[in-house]
Every structure is written in structure tokens, then in C-alpha cells.
């Protein structure tokens, strides 16, 4: 006999409601003004909570950005995985995963670059940072699975190559030249670099 899931209690519902309001407020303000121009007080005011309450959900503005962007990144990864399943050819399938992630990162270029910086230099003990790293791991696993389609690539090499692809993608989006590059230019740069490491 399967037990029906228990409904959330009032306290849990209130916490979830506040988290959703914080996420929506931060997402809108970051998108319209950029992360550097937004204060935590503005986010708290827009979410209709106190600043002290806000810090119970995210201790820094960087963590707030991770909270917002993690949701977008996870969605982009899901889109990429679905596209890769229908894409023949190893390189094209890997790029099918990469493309929506790059597009997501480029919606607001400075926010995207700050998000990548927070992933590298943020506090790994914070939950939103840990979630960002989990999504990166999932991305690498998805790329490794695609690379594993190629008979010339064994499982161990697929894992290593997926980590290299992740580094290529990260540096291509975060580097100084990326600020002025178009999404297509970045994707083509990633394509060229991945082609260079693929077995011939």
C-alpha cells in the first residue's frame, strides 16, 4: 500500500512562500538592473520581507544570484539533454547540451559572468553554491554520456573529456573577451576547442 504524500505544514508553506518571493524579487531586479546595481535591501523590500529574514535564505548577494541562476541553469541543462537525445553525431550532441547553457548565461552578460565567478570562489559550504556545483557535475555527466557513444572513447576518457569540455565552456563564457562576444561567437569558439580534443 502506497502512502499519499503528506501536505506541508503551515510553517513549511510559509518558508516556501518566502523563498519563492525572494527568488522572484531577486530574479527581476538582477535581470533589469544587474547584480552589481541591486542591494539586498531592495530585494527584501520587493519580496516584502525584512532584511534579516532575507539572510536566513541567502547570506550574501552572491548566494542570492546563485539561487536565481541555479534554477535557470538547471532548466537549460534539461533543455540541452533533451536536444542531445535527438541529435546524431557526438560533437553536435555535445553542443546541443552546451548551447542552452551558454544562451542562459548570456541573458544578462555581467550577471552570467558573476554567477560563474561565484561558483568558483564562493563559499562551498553555502547551500546555493553547493547546488551550483551539483548542476555542474550533472552537466559533466550528461556530456560524458554523449561522448561515450563514440566507440573510440572509453568510459574513463569520456569522464575526463567531459571535465575538459566543462572547463572550455566555463572559460569561454567567463573570460574577458566574452563580455563583448556574441552568443554565436562563444558557441563557435567552444565548438573549435572541443573539436581539437576529440579523437580522430
Order of alpha helices (4+ residues) and beta strands (2+ residues): alpha-alpha-alpha-alpha-alpha-alpha-alpha-alpha-alpha
